[in-house]
């Protein structure tokens, strides 16, 4: 049964990806240098897995795999012990080994330098040997130790190369997936734009005709038939709701597919323009705008639309119990963008619904009939175009705060 340390050692060995793979010119060169340094004709780079000794590369003889139980290097390599035997027959641990007895070879001189990773896992050994008794000087033994370190460095470099290749392969797959996603988004946006064109022509135009006929009917019969007047009024309201929904859908489609043209723009100017667009709904409302609103790097048309939607929502969903107050502020975040907030003291959004209000057609109170659930989806679409984030929070004291981030000048969205 394998110990936990042996399992980790084998995992480290396989992580290097050396077993049953070509050794390569560099490893072969180190083994040749080792033989020359020791002054013997034969040397090998041995790797030892669970059951075998793999002679990854050799010089002076034809390498092969042998059973781990027959390996001379497997006897002490896990201890990290450097083994130097001028005559292997003098060491009881080796005298009966088949590499010494003549069964596999007639080894006499034997040096084994364990290859131990920085984490303490022995992978195998650098081995030089000869069928004659032989001795080495202390400096030669030290240089063999140096060569073992060179081998470990080459192992690590190969491992790192494999890691980089794997990462590059993953990156290429990610890039391919991203390209496919972008292509799909472009296709979807194109279809949405085409849908918007169909909607504007095939739905809006007939509704205008219906609205015109309702006006004619109202002029002819509403004075003589009170019940008909009520029916005509209901039909006119329904046509108005449908026309507003079509307008919202067109706005949503164009927000995601319109040309994106960012430029340094004073946020205060965009707020003023949005308030001007909404002046007909401002009665009884107080809007507070920060004095230090920044210059931001945005598409001014889209952000004006964004602000108009958010301020319009604050006006639309004001509380009946208190005068409407709206505050617009901006603070820098992350040194590269601004967090803009539109806070009101209106009805608020229940905590359990704040995560879904940006979904298409999501409404907090569908029975109120105050919207179509498209406005905040359009806002998110605009913020996404700028590479920002948008979220909803509760205003301290009651109400809704919608905040979003936009880039500072010089930072690409």
N, C-alpha and C positions, 0 to 999 in steps of 0.2 A: 504494500500500500504506500502510495506516495505521500510524503510529508507536505505540510503547507509550504515550507521553504522550497522544496523541490518543485512544487507546482508553480511557484512564482519564478523560479529559475528557468523552467521550461518556457513559461510565458515570455520572459525576457529574451530567451534565445530565439523564439519564433518571431518576436517583434522585429528583430533585425533582418528577417527574411533572407538568411544566408544558406540555410539547408537546401540541398538539391538545386542550387542555383549556380550559374557560372561564377567562378571566383573573381575574375577580372584581372587585368594586367597588374594593378598595383599590389594586390594581395600576393599574386604569384611572384612578383619581384621581391617582396619582403622575405618570402620563404627561401628564395635563391640566395639572397644576401645572408640569411641566417646560416645556411650550409657553408657558404664561403667563409663567413666569420669564424665558424667553429672548426673549419678545416676538415670537414667530412663531406662525403658525396651525397648524403641523403638527409632530407628534412621534410616536415609536413605541417600543415595547419589542420588540427583536429577540432571538430565540433562534436559535442556529446549530447545526445538527446536522451529520451527515456530508455531506449533499448539498444542503441547502436552508437558506434563511433564513425563519424563521417569525415573522411580525409578530403577536405574541401579542395586543397591544392597541394601538390607534392613536387619535389625535385629529386631526381636520382632513381626513382622507381615509380611504378604505376599504382596510383592510389585506388582505394576501394572502400566500401563500407564493411565493417566487421561488428560482431556482437560487442556490446558494452562490457559484458563480463570478461571478454578476452583482452580488452584495452589496457595497455600499460598506463596511459595518461589518466584513465578513469580512476585509478587507484587512489590518487592524492589530489586531483585537480580542484575538488570542491573545498579543500582546506586552504587553497591559495598558496600552498607550499611549493617553493622552487625546488625541483629535484635534479641533482647532478650526480651521476653515477659513472665513473670511469669504466667500471665493469659491473653490469647489472647483476651478474651471478653472485655478487657478494652481498646483495640485499635480500633478506628473506621474503620481503613483500613482492619481489619480482622474479626470484630464481625459478619458480614453477610456471611463470607466465608463458603462453604459447609463442609469444614473440621472442622469447629468450631460449626456449627449449628446442627450437627447430621446427615446431609444428607449423608456425606461420613465418618465422624468420629466425635468424641467429644474432639477435641484438646483444652487443656487449656495451659499448659506450652509449650512454643515454642521458639526454638533458630535456626536461619538460618545464616550460614556463607557463603557468596558468594564465588564462585570459579572463580577468575578473572585472566586471563593470564597476563604475563608481558606486552603484547601489549594492555591491557585494555579491553579485550573481556570477558564478563561474560558467563560462560558455564552452570552454574547451582549453586547448593549449597550443603553444608553438613548440614543436618538438624537433630536435636534431639528434641523429643517432648514427651508429656505424657498427659493422660486424667485427670490428677490432677494438681492443682496449685503447682508450684515448683520454687525454687530459687537456684541460683548458686553464688558461691563466685567469686570475680574478677579473681583469679588465674585459676579457672576452665574455665572461658570464654577465658582467654588468651591461655590456652592449646587447646581449640577448634579451635582457630585461627591457632595455630601451625599445628593441624591435617589437616586443609584445605590446608596449604602449602605443607604438605606431599602428599596429594591427587594430587595437581597440578604437583608436581615433578614426581609422578608415571604416570600421564597422559603424561607428556613430554617424559619420558623414553619409554613409549609404542609407542608414535609417532615416536621417533627416531628409535626404533626397526623396525617399519613398513617401515620407509624410507630406513634403511639399507637392509632389506629384498628385497624391490623393486629394490634397486641399485644392490644387488647381483644377482637378477633375470635378470636384464638388462645386467650385466656383463657376466652371464652365456650364455645369448643369443648371446652377442658379441663374446664370446669365441667360441661358436658353429659356428657362421657365419665365424669367422676367420679360424677355423679348416676346414670348408667346402671350403673356398677360397683357403687355402693352398693345400688342396687335389685336387682342380680343377687346380691350377697352376702346381702341380706336374704331373697331368694327361696331361695337355697341353704341358708341357716341354717334357714329354715322347713321346707324339705324334710328337712334333717338331723334337726330336732327330731321331725318326723312319723315319720321312719325310726326314730329312737330309741324312740318310742312303740310302733311295730310290733314292733321287736326285743324290747323288754321284755315285751310281751304274748305274741306269737306264737312266740318262741323260748325265752324264759326259763321260761314256764309249762310247756311240754311237757318241758323238761329237768328241772324239779322232779319231774314225774311219773315220768320215767325213773329219776331218782335214788331215788325212793321204792320203785319196784319192785325196783331192784337191792339195796336194803337188805333187802326181804322175801326175795328169793332167797338172799341171803347167810345170813339167819337159818335158812332151811329146808334148804339143801343143802350149804353150805360145809363142815359138819362131816363129811359122808359122802363128799364128792367133792372131793379136793384140786385136781384140774384145773379144775373148775367154780369153785372159790374163786379161782384165779388169773384166770380170765376175768372174774369179777365185779369183782375188784379193778381190772383194767385198764379195764373199762367205767366204774367209779366215778371213776377218775383222769381219763378222757377227759371225763366229764360235768363234773368240777370245772374242767378247763381251759376248756371252753366257757363255763361260767358266769362265770369270771374274765374271759374275753375280752369277753363281753356287758357286764359291769360296766365294763370299760375303755372300750368304745365309748360307753356311755351317759355316762360321765364326760366323754369328749372332746366329745360333742355338747352337753352342758349347759355346758361351759366356754366355748364360743363363743357360746351363745345365751341364757344366763341373764341376768337383769337385772343391769346393771353399776351398783353402788352404792358409789362410793369415799367414804372418810372418813379423817381423820387417825387412823392406827393405829400403836401401838408395834410395831416389827418383832420385838423380843424376845418379846413376848407370843405372836405368831403362831408363832415358832420353838418356844416351850414347848408350845403346843397340838399342833403337828405331832409333836414328840417323844413327847408323851403318847399320841397315836394309834398310834405305832410301838413302844411299849414292849415289845410281845411279840417284837419282832425285834432288840432292842438287846443281847442277851446277848453279852458279849465285846467290845463296841464302846465306844470313848471318843469323846464328842462335845464339842468345844470351841466355845463360843459367845462372840463378842466382847462386851466389857462396854459398848461405846458404840454399840450398835445404835440406829438413829434412829427417829423417828416418820416414817412415810411415808403418802402420800395414795393409798390403794388400796382395792379391794374386799376386806375381810378374809377372806371365805369363799373367794374364788378364790385369794388368795395363800397361805392356809393349805394349800389343796390343792396348790398349786405346790411349796411347801416339803416337804410330805409326800411328793410324788412324787420329788423330787430326793434327799432324805435316804433314802427307801426304796430308791432305786436304789443309793446308796452302800453301804447295808447288804447289799443283794441280791448285788452284784457285788464283794464284799470279796475280797481276795487270800488264798489258803490258806497263804501263806508268812509272814504277819505279822499281828499284831493289828490290827483295823480301827480307823482313826482318821479322824474327820470334823471339819472346821473350818468354821465359818460366820462370815463377816465382811461388813462393809459400809463403803464409802468414798464420799465425795461426788464427783460428776463434773459438769462443765459448770454448776455453780452452780444447777442446776434438778432434778437427780435423783440417785439413789444407785445405785451398782453393788454388788449383793449377790452373794457367791460362796459356793458349797458345794463344798468341796475334800475329796477322799478320797485314801487311799493304796491303792486297790483294784487291780483288774486293768487298768484303763486302757482307752482306745479308740484303736486304730491311727490314725495321722495321716490316712491315705487315706480313713477312714470318718467322720471328724468332721464333714464337710460334709453328710452325709446322715442323721445320727442323728435329726434332727427330722422326717424324712419319715414319713408314715403307714405302719405295719407294718415299718419298717426295724429290723433286728436285727444287732448286731455278730457274734453267734455263734448262728444259728438252731438249731443242733444241741443247744445247751445246754438248751433248753426252759425257760428262766428267765423269759421274758416274752413279750409279744405285739407289741412295737414300737409301742405306742400312748401310753405314758407321756410320753415327751419331746415327742411331737406335741401332747399336751394342755398341757404346760408352755409350749410356744411359743404356743399359742392364748391362754393366760391372759396371757402377757407382751404379746402383740399387743393384747389388750383394754385394756391399760394404756399403750399407746403406747411400749413399751420395746423393747429388743433382748435377745437371748439367744444364747449361744455356748458352745462346748466347747473347753477347752484341756487340756494335760497338766499335772498337778501336779508341781512340782519334786521329784525323787526317785522319781517313779512314781505313777500314779493318774490320776484325772479331776477337773478343776475345771469346774463349770458356773457361769457368771456371767450375771446378767441385770440390767437397769436398771429402776428404778421411780421415779415422780415424787415430788418433795418436796411437802409441803403447800402449797397455793396455786398450783401449776402444773398446768393442765389436762392430762389424758392425751390 
